[in-house]
Amino acid sequence: MSRRRSWWGWGWEDAAVTGDELERLAAMLAAFLGDPGRSRDAPEPGALRLPAPRVRPPGALAGLAEASDEARALHSHGQSLGDIVAALEGDLDAVCDLVMRPTDGAGVAAVLDWCSSANVAAVPFGGGTSVVGGVTPRVGDGYAGVVSLDLRGLDRVLEVDTVSRAARVEAGILGPALEEALRPHGLTVRHQPQSYEFASVGGWLATRSAGHHSTLHTHIDDRVEGMRAVTPRGTLESRRLPGSGAGPSPDRLLLGSEGALAVITEAWLRLVARPVHRAQAAVRFGGFTAGAAAARAVGQSGLYPATCRLIDATEAMINRIGDGSASVLLLGFESADHPVDADLTRGLELCADHGGSADPPTARDDAAGSWRSAFIRLPYVRDAVIRLGHIVETFETAITWDRFEDLWRTVSDRAGGAVAEVCGAGVVTCRLTHVYPDGCAPYFTVIARSRHGDQRAQWAQVKAAASEAILAAGGTITHHHAVGRDHRPWYDRQRPQLTADALAAAKRALDPAWILNPGVLLDAPGSQSSPT
């Protein structure tokens, strides 16, 4: 029997947190928040009483269309806290009229032709893992309808060039399927975001996804050799090259465009040999700033570890890799070519210079293994906390090293203050997910008590306070979660106005009818900015 994807939350239905695991989670929340919460279940899609579809496709496209309650419900939200709560409450704030499932570029072009002529908005949908409203069909009232353009039928690896180490892949393929196809060649994309199991290559590209690896090639941008995309005006295809100085890059125009300029259908991705040599350790620090100083030293050393992830003491305790007394730096190296023990030794020396104490060699795999297990399981746990009626959500940014400590303190204080004022009890934790020679990516987690039935409004207040603090401290509104609709108010303030004007001009050139994912990055002419 095939596994069933959850229509309302993360991943597989049979992997949800239930039974004893749910009871242990409730007990932990009671200890942290003074309230274990009250579990609830999502309604079945048929009980949602979705409005009837407002549009019908032409006969030639009828075979690509689906209008079942389950398909429409699943495609009408992403994976943010607001999305999950809306689904649990059976109150989706926007519902797509149809799900369109093309299986090739020609099918995508045909759907966009119809949408442009019929004034139907089209929201590209890969794995549906957006946590910022990127796939929510909240497009305003200026359209006859809205369709979710599901690209998972474009799921093939078309070519593998083992000489140049690159592969031409379709945009709808998910991470595990891509890696399985590359495994016989001994190659890998080496890009594994937390959403890896369910996210698509096209989603990675459209959102400028960052992977699990902490240094060097952190974003999918670094893996792109060429791209092909369909726009309402025609096909845009860049030449496959290892590098070029021939004017602005067409790939850079599409990377991060979030489906607002084009629908990415194919890409040539750079590959690397699968690593066979690994070495890792956990290093403990008395304070988070000391650990950050060590991370900076490692990031500026030229060692380029695969993992250089600093976790504060509270988060380390929650994930069972510490007792709450120390921040933990997970440091790991890998290579397909040579042993990396010497790299780890040098990395540990740099950590020791900043007061770090490494776990003994016999325990070096324990913390990393515990963190990895918690990291993979976390989306399911997050859904369970939300089901229990509380708040758990994340936000992230990036900042240069000279301003890091000020940002960390400012955001932690303001987000913590908002949690205390709005929620009454909660905790704000931080980890550094990515480390660069010139800066880092602080990633904050909020766990807070909620007035049951008021989760979305409370989180919106905390999120706004944190976002204001990030911009005030000079950080970016997002390092790798994308803009979507949720980050628009702060993204609009971060980007230069001339950039917004240039982006709007590109939108008019590629999508004259303005049907591609309205509200993401840009609003349709005459409309108001999307709310958070």
Secondary structure, DSSP 8 states (H G I E B T S, - for coil): ----B-SSSSSBGGGS--HHHHHHHHHHHHHHHS----------GGGS-----S----GGGGGGEE--HHHHHHTT--SSHHHHHHHHTT--S---SEEE---SHHHHHHHHHHHHHHTEEEEEESS---SSSSS-----SSSSEEEEEE-TT---EEEEETTTTEEEEETT-BHHHHHHHHGGGTEE-----TTTTT-BHHHHHHHT-B-S--SSS-BGGGGEEEEEEEETTEEEE----S---SSS-HHHHHTT-TTSS-EEEEEEEE-EE---EEEEEEEEESSHHHHHHHHHHHHTTT---SEEEEE-HHHHHHTTS--SSSEEEEEEEEESSS--HHHHHHHHHHHHTTT-EE--GGGHHHHHHHHHHHHHHHHHHHHHHHHTT-EEEEEE--EEHHHHHHHHHHHHHHHHHHHHHHHSSEEEEEEEEEEETTEEEEEEEEEE---TT-HHHHHHHHHHHHHHHHHHTT--S-SSS--TTTTHHHHHHHS-HHHHHHHHHHHHHH-TT--BSTTSSS--TT------
